[in-house]
Amino acid sequence: MGTIFETSINHDDSKFTLHKYKNLANMPHFHEDYEVVFVEEGKAKISINGNSFSIAENQAIFINSSEINGIISLLGDEGEVAF
């Protein structure tokens, strides 16, 4: 997994973190925060609570807090996933 960049944005009492990856693959995990995954280019396979979804370029998916999820970039080094 190659991290392209990571930044945090504070707005009032809320903190937003933006990550951008190339060739992303991670194991199932969960967060206390909400997560929005956007595919800038390529395709990704996302697992949420045991259900699999494929999303492609310019598509996004919302992951609720505490949902078990994992993400795999399907096009190797060519796919960029931002969340």
N, C-alpha and C positions, 0 to 999 in steps of 0.2 A: 504494500500500500504506500503510495507516494503522496504525502501531503503537499499541496501546492501553496496554500496559506491557511491561516487561522487568525481570526480577529474577534474581539468582544466589543459589543456596543451596549452602553448603559443608557436607558431611557427612563426617567423618573425612578421608580423603585424596581424596575425590571431590568434584567440583563439578558441580552441576546448574544449568542455566539454563532458565528458563521465559519464553517469549515468547507474547504474545497479539496477534493481528492482526485487522483488519477489512479486507475487500477485498484479500486477499493474492494476489499473482501474482509468481512468481520464475522465473528461468531455471534450466535444469538445472545442478546443482552437486553437490558431495559434501563430507562432513565426516569427520574422523577419529573423531568421537564417534557413538554411537548416537542415534537420533532417534525419538520417539514423537509422532505427530500425532493430535490429538483435535479433532473438530468439535463445538463447543458448540451451534451453530445453523446452519442452512443446509446447503450441500453443497460439496464440494471435489473436484477432479480431481487425482490424484497420479500422477506418472510415476516409476517406479523401474526403472532399467536398461532403459529403452525399453518397459516394460510399463505400461499405464494402468489405474488403478483409480479408482472413484468411491466416496467415503465420505460419509455423511450424518450428520445430527444424532445425537449420543451414540455415534458410532462412532469407532474409533481404528485406526491402522495403525503397525506397527513398521518402521523403516528401519535396516538394519544399517550399520555404519561402512563408509566408502568406496564406498557404492552411489550412483550418479548419480541424483539425484531433483529434481523440480520440483513446485510446488504452485500451483494456481489455484483461487481461490474462485469458485464457479459462480453465486452469487446477488448479486454486486456488493457494495454496502455493507452488506447485511443479514447476510452470513455472517461468523461469527467462528471463527477457527482458532487453537487453542492448541498449542504444542509446546515 
